[in-house]
Structures are given as C-alpha cells and as structure tokens.
Amino acid sequence: MSQNKLYVGNLSFQLTEAELREAFDEFGTVLDVKIITDRDTGRSRGFGFVEMQTAEEAQAAIEGLDNAQLAGRPLNVNIARPRTSRGGGGGGFGRGPRW
C-alpha cells in the first residue's frame, strides 16, 4: 500500500466527500476522496480514505489533521493499511431453498 493513501476515521455521518476534500486540500494535492457507505442504506459508516499526491503531503495531512475537529468530531488520520481478507464468502447456508 502506498504511503500517500490515508485512512480517516471518526467522520461525522453528515460530512460530504467535498467537505473532506476541502479539509485535506490545505496540505497538498488530493487525488481521491472516498467516504465508505453502508451498502444497504447508503449511509456513511463514519470513515473514509483520502489519497494525496505524495507521501510528504500525506504526512503533512496526518500532522495537521489527526485529532483536529471537523464537523464537530476529532478526526483519526493515519496511513491506510492494506485490506485484510475477512474470510467467509458465504456458502449459501441459511439463505433459503436452492432449486
């Protein structure tokens, strides 16, 4: 995983991707912003990812925004970790008849 992709936690559920981008713009070029939403309800899950152009910009954003208030909540900002496999995938048990 690159050193310029950041995990941003403790987001307000009302915060938009545009507002999140604006907060990070102060620290450099923002390449991508994604607030993770619940697939069923479409509601924010309270965290997201921001990709900065360089590792230096990402580090500046961490230093400037970790524990900073945004929309009334203290942000949790750090380098994003690679996604780990959560196993599963189903198998169909308990999901009704298979015909």
C-alpha positions as CSV (number, residue, x, y, z in Angstrom):
1,M,0.0,0.0,0.0
2,S,1.3,3.4,-0.9
3,Q,2.4,5.9,1.8
4,N,0.1,8.6,0.3
5,K,-3.2,6.8,1.0
6,L,-4.8,7.8,4.3
7,Y,-7.4,6.3,6.5
8,V,-9.7,8.9,8.0
9,G,-11.9,7.8,10.9
10,N,-14.5,9.3,13.3
11,L,-16.2,11.2,10.5
12,S,-19.5,13.0,11.1
13,F,-22.2,11.0,9.3
14,Q,-23.3,14.2,7.6
15,L,-19.9,15.0,6.2
16,T,-19.6,15.0,2.4
17,E,-16.7,14.0,0.2
18,A,-16.4,17.6,-1.0
19,E,-16.0,18.8,2.6
20,L,-13.5,16.1,3.4
21,R,-11.5,17.0,0.2
22,E,-11.6,20.7,1.3
23,A,-10.0,19.9,4.6
24,F,-7.2,17.9,3.0
25,D,-6.6,20.4,0.2
26,E,-4.7,22.6,2.6
27,F,-1.9,20.1,2.8
28,G,-1.4,19.4,-0.9
29,T,-2.9,17.8,-4.0
30,V,-5.8,15.5,-3.2
31,L,-6.1,12.7,-5.8
32,D,-9.1,10.9,-4.5
33,V,-11.6,11.0,-1.6
34,K,-13.9,8.2,-0.7
35,I,-16.3,8.1,2.3
36,I,-17.3,4.5,2.9
37,T,-21.1,3.9,3.0
38,D,-23.3,1.0,4.1
39,R,-24.2,-1.0,1.0
40,D,-27.8,-1.5,2.2
41,T,-28.7,2.0,3.5
42,G,-26.2,4.2,1.6
43,R,-25.5,5.9,4.9
44,S,-21.9,6.9,5.9
45,R,-20.1,4.3,8.0
46,G,-18.0,7.1,9.7
47,F,-14.7,6.5,7.9
48,G,-13.1,7.0,4.5
49,F,-9.9,7.3,2.6
50,V,-8.0,10.2,1.1
51,E,-5.2,9.8,-1.4
52,M,-2.6,12.6,-1.6
53,Q,-0.2,13.1,-4.5
54,T,2.9,12.5,-2.4
55,A,4.0,10.8,0.8
56,E,5.2,14.1,2.1
57,E,1.8,15.7,1.6
58,A,0.2,12.7,3.2
59,Q,2.5,13.1,6.2
60,A,1.7,16.8,6.4
61,A,-2.0,16.0,6.4
62,I,-1.6,13.5,9.2
63,E,0.3,16.0,11.3
64,G,-2.2,18.8,10.6
65,L,-5.5,16.9,10.8
66,D,-5.0,13.9,13.2
67,N,-7.2,14.8,16.3
68,A,-8.3,18.1,14.6
69,Q,-12.0,18.9,14.7
70,L,-14.1,18.6,11.5
71,A,-17.8,18.9,11.6
72,G,-17.7,18.7,15.4
73,R,-15.7,15.5,15.7
74,P,-11.9,14.8,16.2
75,L,-10.5,13.1,13.2
76,N,-8.4,10.0,13.3
77,V,-5.9,10.2,10.4
78,N,-3.1,7.7,9.6
79,I,-1.6,5.8,6.7
80,A,-4.1,3.3,5.3
81,R,-3.3,-0.3,5.9
82,P,-3.8,-3.0,3.2
83,R,-7.2,-4.6,3.3
84,T,-7.2,-8.0,5.0
85,S,-9.3,-10.9,4.0
86,R,-12.3,-11.3,6.3
87,G,-12.8,-14.8,5.1
88,G,-16.3,-16.1,4.5
89,G,-17.9,-15.5,1.2
90,G,-21.0,-17.5,2.1
91,G,-21.7,-21.0,1.0
92,G,-25.4,-20.3,1.0
93,F,-26.3,-21.8,4.4
94,G,-29.5,-20.4,5.8
95,R,-30.4,-18.4,2.7
96,G,-33.5,-20.3,1.7
97,P,-34.1,-23.1,-0.8
98,R,-31.7,-23.9,-3.6
99,W,-33.5,-25.2,-6.6
